């Protein structure tokens, strides 16, 4: 019964992963990979840990790994923090009995329902320095109109805004489900004991959401850490928005000689960073009494 699933996972996940790990110990690129069309055999050689040493050295010719990692962490934690805070705020509002609540929920879920590439192209036009509606509004009120997607930190700010807009609905829906699972008796008992709204939120709501929060935060960090479409479709190969996964894509699919070995090395390092984080995260949850 389980065998078909195991076979599919092995073919689609494990084999490419093993091949990628193997590539990291070679100097494989577009010039020395096997090409059946040209009847050319593979001529790449093993290089041991040379690719890892080159990447981890921080050399700019190999993507300046450490500065790119810092930018990736800034991108990831900024997005996930805003996802959670805004999503929790909207979930608290929609958990109340308000008129038109169903309509509000549908409208807030809409960004999640729209395909990411459509949203990316729409936002890219909105951030256009000359014709975009954002700069037109800024000029109308006499404020500076920056080149959002140029070679500056504004580009990173712009893609963070877009990713927050896309990711908040998922966080809101997940937290709203968690809020609705908290027994109302707890709030009534806290209110009878004289607890203020902030005390009810801190001592009832947040503990009640702990299980849901820990899961969605972990998923959010993994998804955002590897978020490729938003950055690449909006900013393109911009050094100011480059994160680990976009640089791996650049090395694999662009350049005079596509460097599959360095791209694979970045892929393995990305996986390693996420595995270490997930392990530490789970241990921290277990110390807090969370079974996960």
N, C-alpha and C positions, 0 to 999 in steps of 0.2 A: 504493500500500500504506500509506503514511504519512498520506495525506490525511484519512481518517476520524478518526484520532486528533487531527490538527491542528484539524479542524473542531470536535470535541467540546471540546478545550481552549479554543479561541477563544470558544465559546459559553458555557461554564461558568466560565471563569477570566478571559480577556482582556477580554471585553466588560464584565462587572461591574466589573473593575478600572479600565478606562478611564472608565466611568460614575462610579465613586466619585471618581476624580481630578478629573473635571469638576465634580462637586458641591462639591468643596473651594473652588472659585473662585466660588461662588454663595452666596446666602442662603436656599437651599431648606429648607423645613420643611413640616409637615403642613398649614399654612394656605395655602401658595402653590403646592403641587405640583399637577399636573394630576390631576383626578378624573373619569374617564369616567362613573361612576355618577351624579354630580351634574351632569354636563355642564359641568364647570368647567375652563377652560384653565389652564395653568401661568402664574404671574405672578411667579416669582422673578427676581431680577436678578443680574448679575455683580458681584462685589465684589473681584476681584483677589486679592491675598494677605492680605486683611484677616483671614480665618479663621485662617491660620497665625500672624499677628502676635498675634491675641487669645489663641490657645492657648499659644504660646511665651512670652507675657508672664508666665505663671504666675498669672493672675487666677483666684481661687477660683470665680468664676461660670462659668469654662470648664474646671473640673476640676482646677485647680492642677497643671498638667502636670508640672512638675519634681519636686514632692514625690511625685506618683503614679508618675513614672518611677523614683524612688529606691526606693519600695516595691516596684515591679515587679522591679527588679534584685535586691533583697533576697530576694523570693519566689523568683525564678528560680534564682539561684546557690545559695541554701540548699537548695532541692529537688534540683538537679542534683548538688551536692556529696554530699549524703546518698544519693541514688540510686546514685552511682558507688561510694562507699566501702562502703556496706552490700551493694550488688550484687556488688562484687569479693570482699568477705569471704565471702559465701554461695557464690559461684562457686568459690572456692578450697576451701571445705569439701566441696562436692558433686563436685569433680574428683578426690577421693580415693576409694579403695575402702572404703566403709563399708556396714555392713549396713542395708538399707532405703533405699538411696540413691534408688531410683526413686520410692518413696513420698514422700520428702522433696521431691523435685523437683516432683511433682504438687501437693503441698500449698503449696509456695512460689509456684507459678505461678497458683494459684487466684485471688488478688486481681486478677490481670491478666485472667483469663477472665470474671470477674463484670462485667456492665455497669456503667459508671461511675455512672450515676444511682442504681442500687440500693445501691452501696457508699456513695455520698454520703448518701443518706437514712438508712442504717444508722448511719453515723458521726455524723450530725446528732443522732439520738436518743441515742447513747452520750454525746455531749457536752452533752446537756440538763442545765442547772444544777440542776434539782430531781429529775428522775427518771432521769437518765443513769447508767449503770453506773460510769463513770469517777469521777464525784463521790461516788457511794455508796461506792466503795472508798476514796476519800480521806477521807471522813467516818469510815469504819470504823476507819482507823488514826490518826485524830486530826489529819489534815492539813487545811489550808484548802481549800475547794472553790470555785474561782473561777467566775464566769459566763463560760464559754469563748467563747460566740458573741455577747457583748455589745459595747458600744462601748469596747473596750480592745484592747491589743496581744495579749491572749490569743486573740482571734479569728484573727489572722494566724498565730500559733503552731499553732492547731488545724487550720487548712486546710493548713499545711505538713505536719503529721503525716499527714493523710489522703492528700495527694498523694504523699508518700514511700512510704506503704503501697501505693499503687496503682502507682507507677512502678518500684519496686525489681525486681519479677519480670522486666520487659523487660530491664533492665540486667544482671541476673543471667544470663539466658539468652544474651544477646549475648556477655558476657564469658566465660561457660562455653564457648561455641563457640570463642572465641579461645584459651582455655587449652588446649583439646583439639587445637588446630592447632599448638601449640609442640612441636617434636620432643623426645622424651624423652632423646635422646642428649645434648642440651645440659645437662640437669640432671645426668646421670650424669658428664659430663666436669667440670662445676663441682664436684660432690661429691668426685670423685677429686682435684681440685686443692685440696681443703680448704676450699671455700667454706662459710660458715655458711648456715643457712636464710634469714636476712635478706639476705645477699649474693646468694644464688640468686634471691630474690624481686626484688631491686633491679636485678640485672644480667642476668637471664634472663627472668623473668616480665613485668616492666613493659615492657622493649623489645619483647618478643614480642607484647604486647597493644597496642602503640602505634597500629597501624593501626585496629584495632577500636575502641579507646578514643576516638580522634579523631573517628570517625564517630558513635558513639553519644552522645558529649558534645554535638556540634553538634546532632544531632537532638533530644536532650533539652532543650537550651536553647531551640530554636525551639518545641517542643511546650509546654514549661512557660511560656514567655513569653506564649503565646497560650491558656493553659489557662483556659477559661471555666467549664465545668460544675462542677468541684469547688468553686470559690469561690462561685459564685452559688447553687448548690443547697444548700450548707451554711450560708453566712453571709448570703446575700441581698445587697441593696444596702447593705452596711455600709462606711462611710468608712474603717474601720481595715483592711479587706481589699481595698479598691478598687485594682485594677491598671488598666493602660491599656485592655485589651480589655473589661473589665467596665464601665468608664466609657463607652466607646464604645457599648456595648449600652444602657446607661441613657439616653444622649442620643438614641439612635435609636428606642427602643421605649417610653420612659416620659416623663412630664412633661406639662404642659398643652399644649405645642406641641412635637411631636417635631422635634428639630433635626437634620435629615439632613446639613446642611452640616458642623456641628462633629463629628458622629459620623464622617463620611467623612474629615475632616481627621485625626482620631485614627487611623483605619485606615491612611491614607497614612504618617503618622509612625511607626506601629508597623512597617510594612513597611520604611521607610527605616532605622530602627534595626537591624532584623534583617539587612538587606542590608549595611549597614556592618560589623556584627559578623562576618557570614559572610565578607566580603572580607578583613578583617584576620586572621581565624582561618585562612583558607586560605593567606595569605601567610606567616603564622608557621609553618604546617606545612611549606610548601615550603622555608623557610630551614633547617628541621630535617631536610630530605631526604625528606619524605613526598610522594609523588606522589598527588595527590587532586584 
